[in-house]
Structures are given as C-alpha cells and as structure tokens.
C-alpha cells in the first residue's frame, strides 16, 4: 500500500470515528461573520484560523497591508522531501440578507437533506450519533470557502494520529478579500514571493461537477463589471399628468440593455469575442470526455431551453459573458407608485475568457452604449447637461482581473488527478475552465507556476445566494482529498 493509500485509509477511519466533532467544528467556524468589507469581522476569522492551525503544530503568520484584510501564510513540513506545493483558500464571504434565508446565515443550521426538497432542521450531532452524509449544513461561506479549511484541519488530525508524514512540503496562503476581487492579493504575493515558492499552486474553491463526480479544473474566468445610471426628469413625475410626454429612463435603459444581446444569448457588442483565445486540441479532448449534464440541468432549473441553441454549458464557459445582475427604477409590488422614474440603474458583470483584458472589454461596452445615442459620463450630470442631452448614462467601472488557463497536460496534473481519484474512489473529471471567477491571474503574473483548482463543495450549494449549504458527503471527500494531496508521490 502506498503512502497515499495509507493516508486516505487513515483519514476515512478518523472521520468515521470523529464525524460529529468535525461537523461541529465547521459550524463553529461558519458562525463567525466574514463579509469581506467588514474588516474587524474578517480579522476575527484570521485569528480563529491561526489558532486552529497552531493546535495542529502549524504556525501561520498574519501579514497585513494597511486598510486590507490580512493574509495568513505558513508551511506544513515534509522532512523527507524537497518538493513543495502551495494551497490557497479564501476565508471571507459574500454579504447575506437574513430575510432571504431559511435560517440566519451566521447561525449554522443542519438539515436532514436539501431543505428545498423537504429536508428538516435538526440539532448538530452529539459525539455518539451517526452522521448521515446526505445531511446539509446551511450557513454563509460554508461551501464558499470555509469547508476546505476544516477539511485540511481534519486531514492533518488524521495523518498526525496515524503517524503519516506529508510527502511534499506545503506552503499555505489564506486570503480575506477574494469576494471583493482580491484588490491587494498581487501586492501580498509580491511582498511574500520568497515564502511562496512552489512547483504549483492548488486553489481550493468552487464546486464539484454537476454529476457529483469530483473534478480538477485548469482555468477560471476573469471578471469585470459596471454600473449604469440612466437619467430622466429632475424628479419623479405623476405618470397620469406626464405619461406619453416625459421620457422614461427605465424604458430607455431596458432598450439599451436589450441592444447588448440577441434572443439566443449572443453578445452584440462589436468586438466582444475577438480577443478570446480558442480552446486547443487537448482542451477539446477534455471537453469530449465530460459526462452529459445539460438536459438534466435544464430540467432541474425549470428551463425550457438555454442559450445558443442549447449549446453545451462547458463550451459556453470558454467564452466571455455579459450578465445583467440587477435592475432598479422606482418601486414594484407593495412599493409601486404611479410615477415616471427620475433615474434607472442596472448592474452588469462580464465574465472574461482567456485573452480578454478587463479594461478593453469595458471600453467595447462603453463604445456600444455611445453608438446607441447616449452621452457617457462618469459623474452625476448637472442641470445644463441634462437639458442639452436627451439620453445620458453614468458609467461606474469596477476593477477587474483576467482569466487564467493552465494546460491540461501540465506535468503536475497527473499527480493532482491521481490524488483526487484516490480520494473519490472513481474517475475524476478534467475541466478546462470553471464558470466562476477566482483572481488566479495574480498567482500567474507574480509566481509564474501552474495553477489547478481542486473543488470539493456540492454543485448545488447556493454559493453567493441565500441558503448557501454544504452536503456533508462533499466535506468527507474534501478531507480525503486533502490527505491525498499531502501525500502525493
């Protein structure tokens, strides 16, 4: 039996004997609010993690740039090896509106199954209780991205109890600003470059495949975005007195947004796809090996059809996307008033594929808006500007970052895929790119080594949304995965 096989066996024995305590430790960690922009809360999370790893003999240094959330960095030694890998996890989370949740987002609640399918809340398990792997823990950041931290801690406990040493030194980096675009990550990486040398970095984020099979992902999309504000009258007007006369900014905005995409999802912004790097032969081969999931996904999501004539999801992820993520103008529902709005707002995110530059993509969108007859401004217009121009839009750009793709045949890929397969006990999927965005470009630009994403959360975890959850079977896989990664041959 190889060291890796011994490690996975030891880990399974350990979690079988300690499952309730592991679940409670995850609940304890996710009970700490960790919204990225709440610096005091994020620091409390950093302290909790530093203490938890210190209890396993792993010293984490807290490094903090003024005004930024701290990063934690340290090493898990491998006395008999001179090889080193890096493991990255972020410990911050998205905001959460408690009114939209079944239970409070920072009061972790265990359900007997997926709550939306009839699961019922139950107490956290006591030490003598059997834990059902289909139970789900509901809380903000439980899947994105605190589960890998608890999985690593449990794997360390199991290996230390079994007397199994890691076969490669591991350098750790835990970040507290990922959910706001990692604005200081590049600076941290440059500052800590000498501590972070490794043959590859493994990014613990994202979900497993929609079939529930584990996957190793070789790229992520980039991200940028913008806020649009369209202006109408100086103040809201009575729609009876002024309707059919005063221009309505909500309708202007709706027409503008509709001009950006056709009915089948193709972005109509001129040049939007031109900079995208096409998939190579090895990536196409990986796509051909993916199990079919699209029809099942359409059924599960209540969709009669999807974009581009039901094109494959995995293929669409290799292209940039333009998404209207929010609209606002006056009120609806109980807040409805018979008015012509004074302004209308939209928020757009653009997921970037390999080759797309964030600022260049925003320029393309702004040029498109100008071609629709709008004056584009960066600040609220004064009265003279409003009187002089019938169509005005204020654009507020967001900082962004580009996509990253590692070749699927990079040498370390076989080792990581082998570790995931040892943990899963089945064949693992190779995916050229993840649909979500993680700021891997900072690692690529500063450290210049291969980057692979090793997810563990369930695909239906509701990350970023209300009722985020983690299926315990995925936590068990994550613990086994960490043990297998620590003992790669």
C-alpha positions in Angstrom: 0.0 0.0 0.0 1.4 3.4 -1.0 1.7 6.3 1.5 -1.2 8.0 -0.3 -3.4 4.9 0.1 -2.4 4.6 3.7 -3.3 8.3 4.2 -6.7 8.0 2.6 -7.5 4.9 4.7 -6.3 6.6 7.9 -8.4 9.7 7.1 -11.6 7.7 6.4 -11.1 5.8 9.7 -10.5 9.1 11.5 -13.6 10.9 10.1 -15.8 7.8 10.7 -14.8 8.0 14.4 -15.0 11.8 14.7 -17.7 12.9 12.3 -19.9 14.7 14.8 -16.9 16.7 16.1 -15.8 17.6 12.5 -19.3 18.9 11.7 -19.4 20.9 14.9 -16.0 22.5 14.1 -17.3 23.6 10.7 -20.4 25.0 12.3 -18.2 26.9 14.8 -16.1 28.4 12.0 -19.0 29.5 9.8 -20.8 31.1 12.8 -18.1 33.8 12.6 -19.4 36.6 10.3 -16.9 37.1 7.5 -18.3 39.6 5.0 -15.3 40.9 3.1 -15.8 44.6 3.7 -16.2 44.1 7.5 -12.5 44.3 8.3 -13.0 43.7 12.0 -15.0 40.5 11.3 -12.5 39.3 8.8 -9.7 39.8 11.3 -11.6 37.7 13.9 -11.7 34.9 11.3 -8.0 35.2 10.7 -7.3 34.9 14.4 -9.5 31.8 14.7 -7.8 30.1 11.8 -4.3 30.9 13.1 -5.3 29.4 16.5 -6.8 26.3 14.9 -3.7 25.5 12.8 -1.5 26.2 15.8 -3.3 23.4 17.6 -2.0 21.1 14.9 1.5 22.4 15.1 1.3 24.6 12.0 2.4 28.2 12.6 0.6 30.8 10.5 2.0 34.3 10.2 -0.5 37.1 9.9 0.5 39.7 7.3 -1.5 42.8 6.9 -1.3 45.8 4.5 -2.8 49.0 5.8 -6.5 49.0 5.0 -6.6 45.5 3.7 -7.8 42.2 5.2 -4.8 40.1 6.4 -3.4 37.1 4.7 -2.2 34.1 6.6 0.8 32.1 5.5 2.8 29.2 6.8 4.2 25.7 6.0 3.4 22.1 6.6 6.8 20.4 6.6 7.8 17.3 4.8 11.1 16.2 6.4 11.9 13.6 3.7 11.1 15.6 0.6 12.4 18.7 -1.2 9.3 19.1 -3.3 6.8 21.8 -2.4 3.2 22.6 -3.5 1.0 25.6 -2.5 -2.5 25.5 -1.2 -4.7 28.6 -1.3 -8.1 29.1 0.4 -10.0 32.3 1.0 -11.8 32.8 4.3 -14.0 35.8 3.5 -17.6 35.6 2.3 -20.4 37.4 0.5 -22.9 39.6 2.2 -26.1 37.9 3.3 -29.6 39.2 3.8 -31.2 37.2 6.7 -34.7 37.9 5.5 -34.0 35.8 2.4 -32.7 32.8 4.3 -34.5 29.8 5.9 -32.3 30.3 9.0 -29.9 33.1 9.9 -26.8 33.0 7.6 -24.4 33.1 10.6 -26.4 30.7 12.8 -25.4 27.4 11.1 -28.3 25.0 10.8 -28.1 21.3 10.0 -30.8 19.9 7.7 -31.6 16.2 7.2 -31.4 16.7 3.4 -31.6 19.6 0.9 -34.1 22.0 2.6 -35.7 22.9 -0.7 -36.5 19.2 -1.2 -38.1 18.6 2.2 -35.1 18.4 4.5 -35.8 19.3 8.1 -33.6 21.2 10.6 -32.1 19.1 13.3 -29.5 19.7 16.1 -25.8 19.4 15.5 -24.8 15.8 16.1 -23.5 14.7 19.5 -20.4 12.6 19.8 -22.3 9.2 19.9 -24.5 10.0 16.9 -24.2 8.6 13.5 -23.8 11.3 10.8 -25.7 10.9 7.5 -23.5 12.1 4.6 -26.7 13.5 2.9 -27.2 16.0 5.7 -26.5 19.6 4.7 -25.2 22.4 6.8 -26.7 25.8 5.9 -24.7 29.0 6.6 -22.9 31.7 4.7 -19.4 30.7 3.5 -19.9 27.0 4.5 -19.2 26.0 0.9 -17.5 29.1 -0.4 -15.0 28.8 1.1 -14.6 27.6 4.7 -15.1 23.9 4.0 -11.6 23.4 2.6 -10.1 24.9 5.8 -11.9 22.5 8.0 -11.1 19.6 5.6 -7.4 20.5 5.8 -7.5 20.6 9.6 -9.3 17.3 9.8 -6.8 15.7 7.4 -3.9 16.9 9.5 -5.5 15.5 12.6 -5.9 12.1 10.8 -2.4 12.0 9.5 -0.8 13.0 12.7 -2.8 10.4 14.6 -1.7 7.7 12.1 1.9 8.9 12.2 1.9 9.6 8.4 4.2 12.4 7.2 3.4 14.6 4.2 5.4 13.6 1.1 5.7 17.2 -0.1 6.1 20.4 1.8 3.0 22.5 1.6 3.0 26.3 1.7 -0.3 27.8 2.8 -1.9 31.1 1.9 -5.3 32.1 3.2 -6.8 35.3 1.9 -9.6 37.5 3.3 -10.6 39.6 0.2 -11.5 37.2 -2.6 -15.2 38.0 -2.6 -14.4 41.7 -3.4 -12.0 40.9 -6.2 -8.7 40.4 -4.2 -7.6 44.0 -4.6 -4.5 43.5 -2.5 -3.5 40.0 -3.5 -0.9 40.9 -6.0 0.8 43.2 -3.5 0.7 40.4 -0.9 2.2 37.9 -3.4 5.0 40.3 -4.4 5.7 41.0 -0.7 5.8 37.3 0.2 7.2 35.9 -3.0 10.2 34.3 -1.3 7.9 32.4 1.1 5.5 31.2 -1.6 7.8 29.4 -4.0 6.2 26.1 -5.1 6.1 23.9 -8.1 2.4 24.5 -8.4 -0.5 26.2 -6.5 -3.7 24.3 -5.8 -6.7 26.6 -5.4 -9.4 25.2 -3.1 -12.6 26.8 -4.3 -15.7 26.1 -6.4 -18.0 23.1 -6.8 -17.6 19.5 -8.0 -19.2 18.5 -11.3 -23.0 18.6 -11.7 -23.0 14.8 -11.8 -21.5 14.9 -8.2 -18.3 13.5 -9.6 -15.1 15.2 -8.4 -13.2 17.4 -10.9 -9.9 19.1 -11.3 -10.2 22.4 -13.1 -7.4 24.0 -15.1 -8.7 27.6 -15.5 -11.1 30.2 -14.3 -12.9 33.1 -16.0 -11.9 36.6 -15.2 -14.3 39.3 -14.0 -15.1 42.9 -14.5 -18.3 44.9 -14.3 -20.0 48.2 -14.5 -23.0 50.1 -13.1 -25.2 52.1 -15.4 -27.5 55.0 -14.4 -29.8 56.5 -17.0 -31.4 59.9 -16.3 -34.9 61.2 -16.9 -36.7 64.2 -15.3 -35.1 66.0 -12.4 -37.6 64.4 -10.0 -40.2 61.7 -10.3 -43.4 62.8 -12.2 -47.0 61.7 -12.0 -47.5 59.2 -14.7 -51.0 60.3 -15.5 -50.1 64.0 -15.9 -46.8 63.4 -17.7 -47.0 59.9 -19.2 -46.6 59.8 -23.0 -44.7 63.1 -22.8 -41.8 62.9 -20.4 -39.1 60.3 -21.4 -39.0 57.3 -19.1 -35.4 56.3 -18.1 -36.4 52.8 -17.2 -37.7 52.2 -20.7 -34.5 53.8 -22.1 -32.4 51.5 -20.0 -34.4 48.5 -21.0 -33.9 49.2 -24.7 -30.2 49.8 -24.1 -29.7 46.5 -22.3 -31.8 44.7 -25.0 -29.4 46.0 -27.6 -26.5 44.2 -26.0 -27.6 40.6 -26.6 -29.8 38.9 -29.1 -32.6 36.5 -28.2 -30.3 33.5 -28.2 -27.7 34.9 -25.9 -25.1 36.2 -28.4 -23.5 39.4 -27.2 -24.0 42.1 -29.8 -21.3 44.4 -28.6 -18.9 44.9 -31.5 -15.6 43.0 -31.0 -16.8 41.4 -27.8 -15.4 37.9 -28.8 -12.4 39.0 -30.9 -9.7 38.7 -28.2 -10.9 35.3 -26.9 -8.3 32.5 -27.1 -9.8 29.4 -28.6 -9.5 26.1 -26.9 -6.6 23.9 -28.0 -6.6 20.3 -29.1 -6.0 18.9 -25.6 -8.8 21.1 -24.1 -11.2 20.0 -26.8 -10.3 16.4 -26.0 -11.1 17.1 -22.3 -14.5 18.6 -23.2 -15.3 15.5 -25.2 -14.8 13.3 -22.1 -17.2 15.3 -20.0 -20.4 13.4 -18.9 -23.6 14.9 -20.3 -25.4 17.1 -17.8 -27.1 19.9 -19.8 -30.5 18.2 -20.2 -30.7 17.3 -16.5 -29.7 20.8 -15.6 -32.4 22.4 -17.7 -35.0 20.1 -16.1 -33.7 20.8 -12.6 -33.7 24.6 -13.2 -37.0 24.7 -14.9 -35.6 25.9 -18.2 -37.3 25.1 -21.5 -34.1 26.0 -23.4 -30.7 27.5 -22.9 -28.7 29.9 -24.9 -27.0 29.4 -28.3 -29.5 26.7 -29.3 -28.8 24.6 -26.2 -25.1 24.7 -26.7 -23.1 22.7 -24.1 -22.5 24.5 -20.8 -18.8 23.6 -20.8 -18.3 25.1 -24.2 -20.1 28.3 -23.2 -17.8 28.7 -20.3 -14.9 29.2 -22.7 -16.5 32.4 -24.0 -16.9 35.8 -22.3 -20.4 36.5 -21.0 -22.4 39.7 -20.3 -24.9 39.4 -17.5 -27.5 41.9 -16.1 -27.2 41.1 -12.4 -29.6 43.7 -11.2 -32.1 46.4 -12.2 -33.7 49.2 -10.2 -36.1 52.0 -11.0 -38.8 53.5 -8.7 -40.8 50.7 -7.0 -42.6 47.4 -7.7 -45.0 45.2 -5.7 -46.1 46.8 -2.5 -43.9 49.8 -3.2 -45.4 50.6 -6.6 -46.3 54.2 -7.3 -47.7 55.7 -10.5 -44.7 57.7 -11.5 -42.2 58.2 -14.2 -38.8 57.5 -12.5 -36.1 60.1 -12.3 -33.4 57.5 -12.8 -33.0 53.9 -13.7 -30.0 51.7 -12.8 -28.5 48.5 -13.9 -25.6 46.4 -12.8 -23.7 44.3 -15.2 -21.0 41.7 -14.7 -18.7 40.5 -17.5 -17.1 37.1 -17.1 -13.8 37.1 -19.1 -12.4 34.2 -21.1 -8.7 33.6 -21.8 -7.3 36.5 -23.8 -9.9 39.1 -22.7 -8.5 42.2 -20.9 -10.9 43.7 -18.3 -10.4 47.4 -19.3 -10.5 46.6 -23.0 -13.8 44.8 -22.6 -15.3 47.7 -20.7 -14.2 50.0 -23.5 -16.1 47.9 -26.0 -19.3 48.1 -23.9 -19.0 51.9 -23.5 -18.4 52.3 -27.2 -21.6 50.3 -27.9 -23.6 52.5 -25.5 -22.4 55.6 -27.3 -23.5 54.1 -30.6 -27.0 53.8 -29.1 -27.1 57.6 -28.8 -26.1 58.1 -25.2 -23.8 60.7 -23.7 -21.5 58.7 -21.4 -20.4 60.5 -18.2 -18.6 59.5 -15.1 -20.4 61.7 -12.5 -24.0 62.8 -12.0 -24.9 65.3 -14.6 -25.7 69.0 -13.8 -28.9 70.6 -15.0 -27.3 72.1 -18.1 -26.1 68.7 -19.2 -29.5 67.2 -18.6 -31.2 69.9 -20.7 -28.7 69.5 -23.5 -28.7 65.7 -24.0 -31.8 63.6 -24.3 -30.0 60.3 -23.5 -27.5 60.3 -20.6 -25.8 57.4 -18.9 -23.4 57.5 -16.0 -21.0 54.5 -16.0 -19.1 53.4 -13.0 -16.5 50.8 -13.8 -15.4 48.1 -11.4 -11.8 46.9 -11.1 -11.4 43.5 -12.8 -9.0 40.8 -13.5 -8.3 38.5 -16.5 -8.9 34.8 -16.9 -6.3 32.2 -16.5 -5.9 28.7 -18.1 -3.3 26.2 -17.3 -2.6 23.5 -20.0 -4.4 20.3 -19.1 -1.3 18.3 -19.8 1.0 20.2 -17.4 3.2 17.6 -15.6 1.8 18.0 -12.1 -1.7 17.4 -13.5 -1.3 13.7 -13.3 -0.4 13.8 -9.6 -3.3 16.0 -8.7 -5.8 14.0 -10.7 -4.4 10.9 -9.1 -4.9 12.4 -5.6 -8.5 13.3 -6.4 -9.2 9.8 -7.8 -7.6 8.2 -4.7 -9.9 10.4 -2.5 -13.0 9.8 -4.6 -12.6 6.2 -5.4 -13.7 6.9 -9.0 -12.5 8.5 -12.2 -12.2 12.3 -11.9 -13.2 14.9 -14.5 -10.7 17.3 -16.1 -12.4 20.6 -16.8 -10.5 23.3 -18.9 -12.2 26.2 -17.1 -14.5 27.0 -14.2 -17.6 29.1 -14.8 -16.9 31.2 -11.8 -14.1 33.8 -11.3 -11.2 33.5 -8.9 -8.3 36.0 -9.1 -5.7 33.4 -10.2 -4.1 36.0 -12.6 -2.2 37.4 -9.5 -0.6 34.0 -8.9 0.2 33.6 -12.6 1.7 37.0 -13.0 3.7 37.1 -9.8 4.6 33.4 -9.1 4.6 32.1 -12.7 3.8 28.5 -11.8 0.9 26.1 -12.8 -2.4 26.7 -11.1 -5.1 24.0 -10.6 -8.4 24.3 -8.9 -9.4 21.4 -6.7 -13.0 21.9 -5.6 -14.9 19.9 -3.0 -18.3 21.7 -2.5 -21.6 20.3 -3.9 -22.6 21.8 -7.2 -26.0 22.9 -5.7 -24.5 24.7 -2.8 -26.2 28.1 -3.5 -22.9 30.0 -3.1 -23.3 33.8 -3.2 -27.1 33.3 -2.8 -29.4 32.8 0.1 -29.4 29.4 1.8 -25.8 28.5 1.0 -25.2 24.9 2.1 -22.7 22.1 2.1 -23.6 18.4 1.7 -21.6 16.5 4.3 -20.6 13.8 1.8 -18.7 16.6 0.0 -16.9 17.5 3.2 -15.9 13.9 3.7 -14.5 13.9 0.1 -12.7 17.1 0.9 -11.0 15.6 3.9 -9.9 12.6 1.9 -8.7 14.9 -0.9 -6.5 17.0 1.4 -4.9 13.8 2.8 -4.3 12.5 -0.7 -2.8 15.9 -1.8 -0.5 16.0 1.2 0.9 12.5 0.3 1.2 12.7 -3.5 4.0 10.5 -4.7 
